């Protein structure tokens, strides 16, 4: 009888050890599973945060370029210049490049002022915005459709493409490089079927800081402003 009792006690002890071992192993596995789940959630949260920030940056850049168009419409040159980074550049058509916010401001103030009989519309359309992975720089392509007019004197249609660069300074997006390729410039009364006019020429007594970066001809010649991006389907 005593041997049976001792055997039963031994078996119970062994079972206890086995159960405890299995419980401990399950607890360790549960901790590992929980840690893995936490890491997976952290990764998902980081991805969502990055996507949300990218969306905010896209909207901010689109708003920045849209604001540029409205300010230029109304010849609000200081408001326009304030959109540029301190070392920002501006290149309009074939007039050359102005370097630095102060020079951009000075260039803008050589342009006409809004007054009775003046039309100066600059519509910013068709954005293609790409924010860099670090979220600090971006590139974008916009189309501009323009109407220039002076009462009883002239009326022009114009169209072109922006290939711009942007930079985030102190958390605020600004224009780093504005490059506007004018693709056509035509007399309203003649129409584009009669050909186009040459691009606006140099500004007297106000030469650019650097020469034009890309030489091209306007309509009726064919010129495609270079794309900053690859084909989103083929990657080419």
HELIX and SHEET records of a PDB file:
HELIX    1   1 UNK A    2  UNK A   73  1                                  72    
HELIX    2   2 UNK A   77  UNK A   81  1                                   5    
HELIX    3   3 UNK A  101  UNK A  108  1                                   8    
HELIX    4   4 UNK A  192  UNK A  194  5                                   3    
SHEET    1   A 6 UNK A  97  UNK A  99  0                                        
SHEET    2   A 6 UNK A  84  UNK A  92 -1                                        
SHEET    3   A 6 UNK A 172  UNK A 187  1                                        
SHEET    4   A 6 UNK A 154  UNK A 169 -1                                        
SHEET    5   A 6 UNK A 137  UNK A 150 -1                                        
SHEET    6   A 6 UNK A 118  UNK A 131 -1                                        
END                                                                             
